[in-house]
């Protein structure tokens, strides 16, 4: 993840992914890829390549809407188009704020992620699980950050559901 990959690391990834999915299947556990902030797996479309390769109901996709929003800027597409490519395979959606080129420690509501659009599309695709990512950076008001983020997200969900 933090180092440069190559064909050998990709081969190891594929081999171990298959082993991991087999182990999960034996226990009835579903694995889901999070779309990351790296070129290797920054879109639902890229994650779906591996889902199709493994071809198991025990491997799905867990898109990080902030990472996807940043990634699609360079591809000239949209987060909504990318999410549609995972139809039937999105286990949950990771709600995180980003700004172009920055993926961490962005306060909800100050970035460029269109949460209402993403929540609406995710619900249309059958997603019913959402998580929000928080970053503790040593601030004393961390409880207020959580409360403010919950209020922000509640407002977004209420708008979509009304």
C-alpha positions as a Markdown table, in Angstrom:
| # | Residue | x | y | z |
|---|---|---|---|---|
| 1 | Unk | 0.0 | 0.0 | 0.0 |
| 2 | Unk | 2.7 | 2.5 | 1.0 |
| 3 | Unk | 5.3 | 1.3 | -1.4 |
| 4 | Unk | 5.5 | 1.1 | -5.2 |
| 5 | Unk | 3.9 | -2.1 | -6.5 |
| 6 | Unk | 4.9 | -4.2 | -9.5 |
| 7 | Unk | 3.8 | -7.4 | -11.4 |
| 8 | Unk | 5.2 | -9.6 | -8.6 |
| 9 | Unk | 3.3 | -7.8 | -5.8 |
| 10 | Unk | 0.1 | -7.9 | -8.0 |
| 11 | Unk | 0.5 | -11.6 | -8.4 |
| 12 | Unk | 0.9 | -12.0 | -4.6 |
| 13 | Unk | -2.1 | -9.9 | -4.1 |
| 14 | Unk | -4.2 | -12.0 | -6.4 |
| 15 | Unk | -3.0 | -15.3 | -4.9 |
| 16 | Unk | -3.6 | -14.2 | -1.4 |
| 17 | Unk | -6.9 | -12.6 | -2.2 |
| 18 | Unk | -8.2 | -15.9 | -3.5 |
| 19 | Unk | -6.9 | -17.6 | -0.3 |
| 20 | Unk | -8.6 | -15.0 | 1.8 |
| 21 | Unk | -11.9 | -15.2 | 0.1 |
| 22 | Unk | -11.8 | -19.0 | 0.4 |
| 23 | Unk | -11.1 | -18.7 | 4.2 |
| 24 | Unk | -13.9 | -16.1 | 4.5 |
| 25 | Unk | -16.3 | -18.3 | 2.6 |
| 26 | Unk | -15.6 | -21.3 | 4.8 |
| 27 | Unk | -16.8 | -19.1 | 7.8 |
| 28 | Unk | -19.6 | -17.4 | 6.0 |
| 29 | Unk | -17.9 | -14.0 | 6.1 |
| 30 | Unk | -18.1 | -11.5 | 3.3 |
| 31 | Unk | -15.0 | -9.5 | 2.4 |
| 32 | Unk | -15.3 | -6.1 | 0.7 |
| 33 | Unk | -12.6 | -4.0 | -1.0 |
| 34 | Unk | -12.3 | -0.4 | 0.1 |
| 35 | Unk | -11.4 | 1.9 | -2.8 |
| 36 | Unk | -8.1 | 3.4 | -1.8 |
| 37 | Unk | -6.3 | 6.6 | -2.5 |
| 38 | Unk | -3.7 | 4.8 | -4.7 |
| 39 | Unk | -3.8 | 4.3 | -8.4 |
| 40 | Unk | -4.0 | 0.5 | -7.8 |
| 41 | Unk | -7.5 | 0.4 | -6.4 |
| 42 | Unk | -9.0 | 4.0 | -6.4 |
| 43 | Unk | -12.3 | 3.2 | -8.1 |
| 44 | Unk | -15.2 | 0.8 | -7.9 |
| 45 | Unk | -14.4 | -0.2 | -11.5 |
| 46 | Unk | -10.9 | -1.3 | -10.5 |
| 47 | Unk | -12.2 | -3.2 | -7.5 |
| 48 | Unk | -14.7 | -4.9 | -9.7 |
| 49 | Unk | -11.9 | -6.4 | -11.8 |
| 50 | Unk | -10.9 | -8.5 | -8.8 |
| 51 | Unk | -14.5 | -9.3 | -7.8 |
| 52 | Unk | -15.0 | -10.7 | -11.3 |
| 53 | Unk | -11.7 | -12.5 | -11.3 |
| 54 | Unk | -12.4 | -14.3 | -7.9 |
| 55 | Unk | -16.1 | -14.8 | -8.8 |
| 56 | Unk | -17.4 | -15.4 | -5.3 |
| 57 | Unk | -20.4 | -14.0 | -3.4 |
| 58 | Unk | -17.9 | -13.6 | -0.5 |
| 59 | Unk | -16.0 | -10.8 | -2.2 |
| 60 | Unk | -17.7 | -7.5 | -2.7 |
| 61 | Unk | -16.8 | -3.7 | -2.9 |
| 62 | Unk | -16.8 | -1.1 | -0.1 |
| 63 | Unk | -16.4 | 2.3 | -1.9 |
| 64 | Unk | -14.8 | 5.2 | -0.1 |
| 65 | Unk | -16.8 | 8.1 | -1.7 |
| 66 | Unk | -14.0 | 10.6 | -1.0 |
| 67 | Unk | -11.3 | 8.5 | -2.6 |
| 68 | Unk | -13.6 | 7.8 | -5.6 |
| 69 | Unk | -14.5 | 11.5 | -5.9 |
| 70 | Unk | -10.8 | 12.4 | -6.1 |
| 71 | Unk | -10.0 | 9.5 | -8.5 |
| 72 | Unk | -12.6 | 10.3 | -11.1 |
| 73 | Unk | -11.3 | 13.8 | -11.5 |
| 74 | Unk | -8.3 | 12.4 | -13.3 |
| 75 | Unk | -10.5 | 10.0 | -15.4 |
| 76 | Unk | -13.1 | 12.5 | -16.5 |
| 77 | Unk | -16.0 | 10.5 | -15.1 |
| 78 | Unk | -18.2 | 10.9 | -12.0 |
| 79 | Unk | -18.5 | 9.1 | -8.7 |
| 80 | Unk | -22.0 | 8.1 | -9.6 |
| 81 | Unk | -20.9 | 6.5 | -12.9 |
| 82 | Unk | -18.2 | 4.7 | -11.0 |
| 83 | Unk | -20.6 | 3.5 | -8.3 |
| 84 | Unk | -22.9 | 2.1 | -11.0 |
| 85 | Unk | -20.1 | -0.2 | -12.1 |
| 86 | Unk | -20.4 | -2.0 | -8.8 |
| 87 | Unk | -24.2 | -2.6 | -9.0 |
| 88 | Unk | -25.1 | -5.7 | -7.1 |
| 89 | Unk | -21.6 | -5.9 | -5.4 |
| 90 | Unk | -21.5 | -2.9 | -3.0 |
| 91 | Unk | -21.6 | -4.2 | 0.6 |
| 92 | Unk | -21.5 | -0.7 | 2.2 |
| 93 | Unk | -20.4 | 2.8 | 1.5 |
| 94 | Unk | -17.6 | 4.7 | 3.3 |
| 95 | Unk | -18.6 | 8.3 | 3.7 |
| 96 | Unk | -15.5 | 10.6 | 3.9 |
| 97 | Unk | -14.8 | 14.2 | 2.8 |
| 98 | Unk | -11.9 | 15.0 | 0.5 |
| 99 | Unk | -10.6 | 17.9 | -1.6 |
| 100 | Unk | -8.8 | 17.4 | -4.8 |
| 101 | Unk | -5.5 | 15.7 | -4.1 |
| 102 | Unk | -6.1 | 15.4 | -0.3 |
| 103 | Unk | -7.7 | 12.4 | 1.2 |
| 104 | Unk | -7.4 | 12.8 | 5.0 |
| 105 | Unk | -8.4 | 15.1 | 7.8 |
| 106 | Unk | -10.9 | 17.1 | 5.8 |
| 107 | Unk | -13.9 | 18.4 | 7.8 |
| 108 | Unk | -17.2 | 17.2 | 6.5 |
| 109 | Unk | -18.9 | 19.9 | 4.5 |
| 110 | Unk | -15.7 | 21.7 | 3.6 |
| 111 | Unk | -14.7 | 19.5 | 0.6 |
| 112 | Unk | -16.0 | 18.5 | -2.8 |
| 113 | Unk | -17.8 | 15.2 | -2.1 |
| 114 | Unk | -21.5 | 15.4 | -3.1 |
| 115 | Unk | -22.9 | 13.3 | -0.3 |
| 116 | Unk | -26.5 | 13.7 | -1.2 |
| 117 | Unk | -25.9 | 12.4 | -4.7 |
| 118 | Unk | -23.8 | 9.5 | -3.5 |
| 119 | Unk | -26.2 | 8.5 | -0.8 |
| 120 | Unk | -29.1 | 8.7 | -3.2 |
| 121 | Unk | -27.3 | 6.5 | -5.8 |
| 122 | Unk | -26.1 | 4.1 | -3.2 |
| 123 | Unk | -29.7 | 3.6 | -1.9 |
| 124 | Unk | -30.9 | 3.0 | -5.5 |
| 125 | Unk | -28.2 | 0.4 | -5.8 |
| 126 | Unk | -29.5 | -1.4 | -2.7 |
| 127 | Unk | -26.9 | -0.3 | -0.2 |
| 128 | Unk | -28.2 | -0.1 | 3.3 |
| 129 | Unk | -24.9 | 0.2 | 5.3 |
| 130 | Unk | -22.9 | 3.5 | 5.6 |
| 131 | Unk | -19.9 | 4.4 | 7.7 |
| 132 | Unk | -18.4 | 7.8 | 8.3 |
| 133 | Unk | -14.7 | 8.3 | 8.8 |
| 134 | Unk | -13.4 | 10.6 | 11.4 |
| 135 | Unk | -9.8 | 11.8 | 12.0 |
| 136 | Unk | -8.6 | 12.5 | 15.5 |
| 137 | Unk | -5.7 | 14.9 | 15.2 |
| 138 | Unk | -5.2 | 15.7 | 18.9 |
| 139 | Unk | -8.0 | 18.3 | 19.0 |
| 140 | Unk | -9.8 | 18.8 | 22.4 |
| 141 | Unk | -13.2 | 19.3 | 20.7 |
| 142 | Unk | -13.3 | 15.8 | 19.2 |
| 143 | Unk | -16.7 | 15.2 | 20.8 |
| 144 | Unk | -18.1 | 18.2 | 19.1 |
| 145 | Unk | -16.6 | 17.0 | 15.8 |
| 146 | Unk | -18.5 | 13.8 | 16.1 |
| 147 | Unk | -21.8 | 15.6 | 17.0 |
| 148 | Unk | -21.3 | 18.1 | 14.1 |
| 149 | Unk | -20.6 | 15.3 | 11.7 |
| 150 | Unk | -23.6 | 13.3 | 12.8 |
| 151 | Unk | -25.8 | 16.4 | 12.4 |
| 152 | Unk | -24.3 | 17.0 | 8.9 |
| 153 | Unk | -24.9 | 13.4 | 7.8 |
| 154 | Unk | -28.4 | 13.3 | 9.3 |
| 155 | Unk | -29.2 | 16.4 | 7.2 |
| 156 | Unk | -27.9 | 14.7 | 4.0 |
| 157 | Unk | -29.8 | 11.5 | 4.6 |
| 158 | Unk | -33.0 | 13.3 | 5.6 |
| 159 | Unk | -32.8 | 15.4 | 2.4 |
| 160 | Unk | -32.3 | 12.3 | 0.2 |
| 161 | Unk | -35.1 | 10.4 | 2.0 |
| 162 | Unk | -37.7 | 13.2 | 1.9 |
